[in-house]
């Protein structure tokens, strides 16, 4: 069976932020603060 992987890292297709979902699933809880600072342009 042929498998396909679709990735949406720019937010044009997926209903949720794919990057956030990856962090929530695979990273420690400490990811939120640096990401929020990045979003604020700090």
mmCIF file as Biopython writes it, N, C-alpha, C and O atoms, coordinates in Angstrom:
data_model
#
loop_
_atom_site.group_PDB
_atom_site.id
_atom_site.type_symbol
_atom_site.label_atom_id
_atom_site.label_alt_id
_atom_site.label_comp_id
_atom_site.label_asym_id
_atom_site.label_entity_id
_atom_site.label_seq_id
_atom_site.pdbx_PDB_ins_code
_atom_site.Cartn_x
_atom_site.Cartn_y
_atom_site.Cartn_z
_atom_site.occupancy
_atom_site.B_iso_or_equiv
_atom_site.auth_seq_id
_atom_site.auth_asym_id
_atom_site.pdbx_PDB_model_num
ATOM 1   N N  . UNK A ? 1  ? 0.839  -1.176 0.000  1.0 0.0 1  A 1 
ATOM 2   C CA . UNK A ? 1  ? 0.000  0.000  0.000  1.0 0.0 1  A 1 
ATOM 3   C C  . UNK A ? 1  ? 0.893  1.251  0.000  1.0 0.0 1  A 1 
ATOM 4   O O  . UNK A ? 1  ? 1.874  1.318  0.741  1.0 0.0 1  A 1 
ATOM 5   N N  . UNK A ? 2  ? 0.558  2.203  -0.805 1.0 0.0 2  A 1 
ATOM 6   C CA . UNK A ? 2  ? 1.297  3.452  -0.901 1.0 0.0 2  A 1 
ATOM 7   C C  . UNK A ? 2  ? 0.870  4.393  0.218  1.0 0.0 2  A 1 
ATOM 8   O O  . UNK A ? 2  ? -0.323 4.539  0.488  1.0 0.0 2  A 1 
ATOM 9   N N  . UNK A ? 3  ? 1.834  5.031  0.867  1.0 0.0 3  A 1 
ATOM 10  C CA . UNK A ? 3  ? 1.537  5.961  1.952  1.0 0.0 3  A 1 
ATOM 11  C C  . UNK A ? 3  ? 1.903  7.375  1.535  1.0 0.0 3  A 1 
ATOM 12  O O  . UNK A ? 3  ? 2.898  7.592  0.843  1.0 0.0 3  A 1 
ATOM 13  N N  . UNK A ? 4  ? 1.105  8.319  1.953  1.0 0.0 4  A 1 
ATOM 14  C CA . UNK A ? 4  ? 1.360  9.731  1.699  1.0 0.0 4  A 1 
ATOM 15  C C  . UNK A ? 4  ? 1.410  10.469 3.020  1.0 0.0 4  A 1 
ATOM 16  O O  . UNK A ? 4  ? 0.667  10.150 3.948  1.0 0.0 4  A 1 
ATOM 17  N N  . UNK A ? 5  ? 2.279  11.448 3.102  1.0 0.0 5  A 1 
ATOM 18  C CA . UNK A ? 5  ? 2.364  12.299 4.289  1.0 0.0 5  A 1 
ATOM 19  C C  . UNK A ? 5  ? 2.142  13.733 3.840  1.0 0.0 5  A 1 
ATOM 20  O O  . UNK A ? 5  ? 2.827  14.228 2.945  1.0 0.0 5  A 1 
ATOM 21  N N  . UNK A ? 6  ? 1.188  14.388 4.462  1.0 0.0 6  A 1 
ATOM 22  C CA . UNK A ? 6  ? 0.907  15.788 4.180  1.0 0.0 6  A 1 
ATOM 23  C C  . UNK A ? 6  ? 1.329  16.622 5.384  1.0 0.0 6  A 1 
ATOM 24  O O  . UNK A ? 6  ? 0.954  16.318 6.516  1.0 0.0 6  A 1 
ATOM 25  N N  . UNK A ? 7  ? 2.097  17.660 5.144  1.0 0.0 7  A 1 
ATOM 26  C CA . UNK A ? 7  ? 2.523  18.563 6.217  1.0 0.0 7  A 1 
ATOM 27  C C  . UNK A ? 7  ? 2.071  19.974 5.875  1.0 0.0 7  A 1 
ATOM 28  O O  . UNK A ? 7  ? 2.193  20.416 4.733  1.0 0.0 7  A 1 
ATOM 29  N N  . UNK A ? 8  ? 1.552  20.672 6.868  1.0 0.0 8  A 1 
ATOM 30  C CA . UNK A ? 8  ? 1.080  22.039 6.669  1.0 0.0 8  A 1 
ATOM 31  C C  . UNK A ? 8  ? 1.722  22.944 7.712  1.0 0.0 8  A 1 
ATOM 32  O O  . UNK A ? 8  ? 1.125  23.232 8.749  1.0 0.0 8  A 1 
ATOM 33  N N  . UNK A ? 9  ? 2.944  23.390 7.431  1.0 0.0 9  A 1 
ATOM 34  C CA . UNK A ? 9  ? 3.657  24.201 8.404  1.0 0.0 9  A 1 
ATOM 35  C C  . UNK A ? 9  ? 3.432  25.696 8.217  1.0 0.0 9  A 1 
ATOM 36  O O  . UNK A ? 9  ? 3.986  26.490 8.978  1.0 0.0 9  A 1 
ATOM 37  N N  . UNK A ? 10 ? 2.653  26.098 7.249  1.0 0.0 10 A 1 
ATOM 38  C CA . UNK A ? 10 ? 2.393  27.529 7.091  1.0 0.0 10 A 1 
ATOM 39  C C  . UNK A ? 10 ? 0.948  27.896 7.388  1.0 0.0 10 A 1 
ATOM 40  O O  . UNK A ? 10 ? 0.558  29.049 7.206  1.0 0.0 10 A 1 
ATOM 41  N N  . UNK A ? 11 ? 0.148  26.942 7.841  1.0 0.0 11 A 1 
ATOM 42  C CA . UNK A ? 11 ? -1.213 27.236 8.288  1.0 0.0 11 A 1 
ATOM 43  C C  . UNK A ? 11 ? -2.233 27.455 7.186  1.0 0.0 11 A 1 
ATOM 44  O O  . UNK A ? 11 ? -3.253 28.102 7.424  1.0 0.0 11 A 1 
ATOM 45  N N  . UNK A ? 12 ? -1.994 26.941 5.990  1.0 0.0 12 A 1 
ATOM 46  C CA . UNK A ? 12 ? -2.933 27.173 4.893  1.0 0.0 12 A 1 
ATOM 47  C C  . UNK A ? 12 ? -3.946 26.052 4.698  1.0 0.0 12 A 1 
ATOM 48  O O  . UNK A ? 12 ? -4.968 26.257 4.044  1.0 0.0 12 A 1 
ATOM 49  N N  . UNK A ? 13 ? -3.680 24.864 5.254  1.0 0.0 13 A 1 
ATOM 50  C CA . UNK A ? 13 ? -4.560 23.718 5.026  1.0 0.0 13 A 1 
ATOM 51  C C  . UNK A ? 13 ? -5.173 23.193 6.320  1.0 0.0 13 A 1 
ATOM 52  O O  . UNK A ? 13 ? -6.384 22.979 6.386  1.0 0.0 13 A 1 
ATOM 53  N N  . UNK A ? 14 ? -4.370 22.987 7.330  1.0 0.0 14 A 1 
ATOM 54  C CA . UNK A ? 14 ? -4.832 22.371 8.583  1.0 0.0 14 A 1 
ATOM 55  C C  . UNK A ? 14 ? -5.671 23.350 9.405  1.0 0.0 14 A 1 
ATOM 56  O O  . UNK A ? 14 ? -5.441 24.559 9.382  1.0 0.0 14 A 1 
ATOM 57  N N  . UNK A ? 15 ? -6.637 22.808 10.122 1.0 0.0 15 A 1 
ATOM 58  C CA . UNK A ? 15 ? -7.480 23.633 10.988 1.0 0.0 15 A 1 
ATOM 59  C C  . UNK A ? 15 ? -6.731 24.095 12.232 1.0 0.0 15 A 1 
ATOM 60  O O  . UNK A ? 15 ? -7.013 25.169 12.763 1.0 0.0 15 A 1 
ATOM 61  N N  . UNK A ? 16 ? -5.781 23.295 12.697 1.0 0.0 16 A 1 
ATOM 62  C CA . UNK A ? 16 ? -4.971 23.640 13.863 1.0 0.0 16 A 1 
ATOM 63  C C  . UNK A ? 16 ? -3.541 23.915 13.430 1.0 0.0 16 A 1 
ATOM 64  O O  . UNK A ? 16 ? -3.132 23.532 12.334 1.0 0.0 16 A 1 
ATOM 65  N N  . UNK A ? 17 ? -2.783 24.580 14.291 1.0 0.0 17 A 1 
ATOM 66  C CA . UNK A ? 17 ? -1.379 24.856 14.024 1.0 0.0 17 A 1 
ATOM 67  C C  . UNK A ? 17 ? -0.586 23.552 14.159 1.0 0.0 17 A 1 
ATOM 68  O O  . UNK A ? 17 ? -0.487 22.994 15.252 1.0 0.0 17 A 1 
ATOM 69  N N  . UNK A ? 18 ? -0.031 23.074 13.065 1.0 0.0 18 A 1 
ATOM 70  C CA . UNK A ? 18 ? 0.679  21.798 13.054 1.0 0.0 18 A 1 
ATOM 71  C C  . UNK A ? 18 ? 1.913  21.853 13.948 1.0 0.0 18 A 1 
ATOM 72  O O  . UNK A ? 18 ? 2.207  20.893 14.661 1.0 0.0 18 A 1 
ATOM 73  N N  . UNK A ? 19 ? 2.622  22.953 13.913 1.0 0.0 19 A 1 
ATOM 74  C CA . UNK A ? 19 ? 3.801  23.093 14.771 1.0 0.0 19 A 1 
ATOM 75  C C  . UNK A ? 19 ? 3.439  22.998 16.238 1.0 0.0 19 A 1 
ATOM 76  O O  . UNK A ? 19 ? 4.129  22.323 17.002 1.0 0.0 19 A 1 
ATOM 77  N N  . UNK A ? 20 ? 2.361  23.667 16.648 1.0 0.0 20 A 1 
ATOM 78  C CA . UNK A ? 20 ? 1.911  23.588 18.041 1.0 0.0 20 A 1 
ATOM 79  C C  . UNK A ? 20 ? 1.547  22.160 18.417 1.0 0.0 20 A 1 
ATOM 80  O O  . UNK A ? 20 ? 1.887  21.701 19.508 1.0 0.0 20 A 1 
ATOM 81  N N  . UNK A ? 21 ? 0.868  21.462 17.540 1.0 0.0 21 A 1 
ATOM 82  C CA . UNK A ? 21 ? 0.486  20.070 17.821 1.0 0.0 21 A 1 
ATOM 83  C C  . UNK A ? 21 ? 1.722  19.182 17.980 1.0 0.0 21 A 1 
ATOM 84  O O  . UNK A ? 21 ? 1.750  18.306 18.845 1.0 0.0 21 A 1 
ATOM 85  N N  . UNK A ? 22 ? 2.741  19.407 17.146 1.0 0.0 22 A 1 
ATOM 86  C CA . UNK A ? 22 ? 3.971  18.632 17.283 1.0 0.0 22 A 1 
ATOM 87  C C  . UNK A ? 22 ? 4.642  18.906 18.623 1.0 0.0 22 A 1 
ATOM 88  O O  . UNK A ? 22 ? 5.073  17.980 19.310 1.0 0.0 22 A 1 
ATOM 89  N N  . UNK A ? 23 ? 4.728  20.190 18.993 1.0 0.0 23 A 1 
ATOM 90  C CA . UNK A ? 23 ? 5.321  20.536 20.283 1.0 0.0 23 A 1 
ATOM 91  C C  . UNK A ? 23 ? 4.527  19.936 21.434 1.0 0.0 23 A 1 
ATOM 92  O O  . UNK A ? 23 ? 5.115  19.390 22.368 1.0 0.0 23 A 1 
ATOM 93  N N  . UNK A ? 24 ? 3.199  20.026 21.383 1.0 0.0 24 A 1 
ATOM 94  C CA . UNK A ? 24 ? 2.360  19.492 22.450 1.0 0.0 24 A 1 
ATOM 95  C C  . UNK A ? 24 ? 2.543  17.989 22.603 1.0 0.0 24 A 1 
ATOM 96  O O  . UNK A ? 24 ? 2.486  17.461 23.714 1.0 0.0 24 A 1 
ATOM 97  N N  . UNK A ? 25 ? 2.760  17.307 21.497 1.0 0.0 25 A 1 
ATOM 98  C CA . UNK A ? 25 ? 2.867  15.851 21.520 1.0 0.0 25 A 1 
ATOM 99  C C  . UNK A ? 25 ? 4.278  15.371 21.848 1.0 0.0 25 A 1 
ATOM 100 O O  . UNK A ? 25 ? 4.444  14.386 22.567 1.0 0.0 25 A 1 
ATOM 101 N N  . UNK A ? 26 ? 5.289  16.057 21.330 1.0 0.0 26 A 1 
ATOM 102 C CA . UNK A ? 26 ? 6.646  15.522 21.391 1.0 0.0 26 A 1 
ATOM 103 C C  . UNK A ? 26 ? 7.614  16.265 22.307 1.0 0.0 26 A 1 
ATOM 104 O O  . UNK A ? 26 ? 8.675  15.731 22.629 1.0 0.0 26 A 1 
ATOM 105 N N  . UNK A ? 27 ? 7.281  17.474 22.730 1.0 0.0 27 A 1 
ATOM 106 C CA . UNK A ? 27 ? 8.233  18.281 23.501 1.0 0.0 27 A 1 
ATOM 107 C C  . UNK A ? 27 ? 7.843  18.360 24.975 1.0 0.0 27 A 1 
ATOM 108 O O  . UNK A ? 27 ? 6.709  18.067 25.356 1.0 0.0 27 A 1 
ATOM 109 N N  . UNK A ? 28 ? 8.799  18.757 25.779 1.0 0.0 28 A 1 
ATOM 110 C CA . UNK A ? 28 ? 8.527  19.009 27.192 1.0 0.0 28 A 1 
ATOM 111 C C  . UNK A ? 28 ? 7.654  20.245 27.326 1.0 0.0 28 A 1 
ATOM 112 O O  . UNK A ? 28 ? 7.523  21.021 26.379 1.0 0.0 28 A 1 
ATOM 113 N N  . UNK A ? 29 ? 7.058  20.430 28.491 1.0 0.0 29 A 1 
ATOM 114 C CA . UNK A ? 29 ? 6.149  21.558 28.718 1.0 0.0 29 A 1 
ATOM 115 C C  . UNK A ? 29 ? 6.841  22.917 28.598 1.0 0.0 29 A 1 
ATOM 116 O O  . UNK A ? 29 ? 6.164  23.940 28.495 1.0 0.0 29 A 1 
ATOM 117 N N  . UNK A ? 30 ? 8.153  22.946 28.611 1.0 0.0 30 A 1 
ATOM 118 C CA . UNK A ? 30 ? 8.890  24.210 28.587 1.0 0.0 30 A 1 
ATOM 119 C C  . UNK A ? 30 ? 8.904  24.883 27.215 1.0 0.0 30 A 1 
ATOM 120 O O  . UNK A ? 30 ? 9.493  25.955 27.078 1.0 0.0 30 A 1 
ATOM 121 N N  . UNK A ? 31 ? 8.285  24.302 26.210 1.0 0.0 31 A 1 
ATOM 122 C CA . UNK A ? 31 ? 8.308  24.883 24.867 1.0 0.0 31 A 1 
ATOM 123 C C  . UNK A ? 31 ? 7.443  26.131 24.755 1.0 0.0 31 A 1 
ATOM 124 O O  . UNK A ? 31 ? 7.712  26.989 23.914 1.0 0.0 31 A 1 
ATOM 125 N N  . UNK A ? 32 ? 6.407  26.250 25.587 1.0 0.0 32 A 1 
ATOM 126 C CA . UNK A ? 32 ? 5.434  27.331 25.408 1.0 0.0 32 A 1 
ATOM 127 C C  . UNK A ? 32 ? 6.028  28.726 25.586 1.0 0.0 32 A 1 
ATOM 128 O O  . UNK A ? 32 ? 5.762  29.614 24.776 1.0 0.0 32 A 1 
ATOM 129 N N  . UNK A ? 33 ? 6.819  28.931 26.620 1.0 0.0 33 A 1 
ATOM 130 C CA . UNK A ? 33 ? 7.371  30.267 26.881 1.0 0.0 33 A 1 
ATOM 131 C C  . UNK A ? 33 ? 8.234  30.777 25.726 1.0 0.0 33 A 1 
ATOM 132 O O  . UNK A ? 33 ? 8.004  31.897 25.270 1.0 0.0 33 A 1 
ATOM 133 N N  . UNK A ? 34 ? 9.210  30.021 25.230 1.0 0.0 34 A 1 
ATOM 134 C CA . UNK A ? 34 ? 9.999  30.523 24.096 1.0 0.0 34 A 1 
ATOM 135 C C  . UNK A ? 34 ? 9.158  30.793 22.848 1.0 0.0 34 A 1 
ATOM 136 O O  . UNK A ? 34 ? 9.423  31.755 22.126 1.0 0.0 34 A 1 
ATOM 137 N N  . UNK A ? 35 ? 8.166  29.972 22.588 1.0 0.0 35 A 1 
ATOM 138 C CA . UNK A ? 35 ? 7.318  30.177 21.411 1.0 0.0 35 A 1 
ATOM 139 C C  . UNK A ? 35 ? 6.484  31.442 21.571 1.0 0.0 35 A 1 
ATOM 140 O O  . UNK A ? 35 ? 6.337  32.206 20.616 1.0 0.0 35 A 1 
ATOM 141 N N  . UNK A ? 36 ? 5.943  31.674 22.747 1.0 0.0 36 A 1 
ATOM 142 C CA . UNK A ? 36 ? 5.166  32.897 22.980 1.0 0.0 36 A 1 
ATOM 143 C C  . UNK A ? 36 ? 6.051  34.136 22.835 1.0 0.0 36 A 1 
ATOM 144 O O  . UNK A ? 36 ? 5.609  35.141 22.279 1.0 0.0 36 A 1 
ATOM 145 N N  . UNK A ? 37 ? 7.292  34.081 23.324 1.0 0.0 37 A 1 
ATOM 146 C CA . UNK A ? 37 ? 8.220  35.208 23.163 1.0 0.0 37 A 1 
ATOM 147 C C  . UNK A ? 37 ? 8.515  35.433 21.687 1.0 0.0 37 A 1 
ATOM 148 O O  . UNK A ? 37 ? 8.584  36.576 21.236 1.0 0.0 37 A 1 
ATOM 149 N N  . UNK A ? 38 ? 8.690  34.352 20.930 1.0 0.0 38 A 1 
ATOM 150 C CA . UNK A ? 38 ? 8.955  34.475 19.493 1.0 0.0 38 A 1 
ATOM 151 C C  . UNK A ? 38 ? 7.765  35.119 18.787 1.0 0.0 38 A 1 
ATOM 152 O O  . UNK A ? 38 ? 7.948  35.973 17.919 1.0 0.0 38 A 1 
ATOM 153 N N  . UNK A ? 39 ? 6.546  34.714 19.153 1.0 0.0 39 A 1 
ATOM 154 C CA . UNK A ? 39 ? 5.351  35.285 18.530 1.0 0.0 39 A 1 
ATOM 155 C C  . UNK A ? 39 ? 5.216  36.775 18.816 1.0 0.0 39 A 1 
ATOM 156 O O  . UNK A ? 39 ? 4.682  37.523 17.997 1.0 0.0 39 A 1 
ATOM 157 N N  . UNK A ? 40 ? 5.707  37.212 19.993 1.0 0.0 40 A 1 
ATOM 158 C CA . UNK A ? 40 ? 5.666  38.635 20.352 1.0 0.0 40 A 1 
ATOM 159 C C  . UNK A ? 40 ? 6.814  39.417 19.725 1.0 0.0 40 A 1 
ATOM 160 O O  . UNK A ? 40 ? 6.868  40.641 19.842 1.0 0.0 40 A 1 
ATOM 161 N N  . UNK A ? 41 ? 7.728  38.720 19.061 1.0 0.0 41 A 1 
ATOM 162 C CA . UNK A ? 41 ? 8.846  39.386 18.401 1.0 0.0 41 A 1 
ATOM 163 C C  . UNK A ? 41 ? 9.998  39.700 19.327 1.0 0.0 41 A 1 
ATOM 164 O O  . UNK A ? 41 ? 10.821 40.563 19.021 1.0 0.0 41 A 1 
ATOM 165 N N  . UNK A ? 42 ? 10.071 39.019 20.445 1.0 0.0 42 A 1 
ATOM 166 C CA . UNK A ? 42 ? 11.153 39.261 21.415 1.0 0.0 42 A 1 
ATOM 167 C C  . UNK A ? 42 ? 12.390 38.466 21.067 1.0 0.0 42 A 1 
ATOM 168 O O  . UNK A ? 42 ? 13.395 38.548 21.774 1.0 0.0 42 A 1 
#
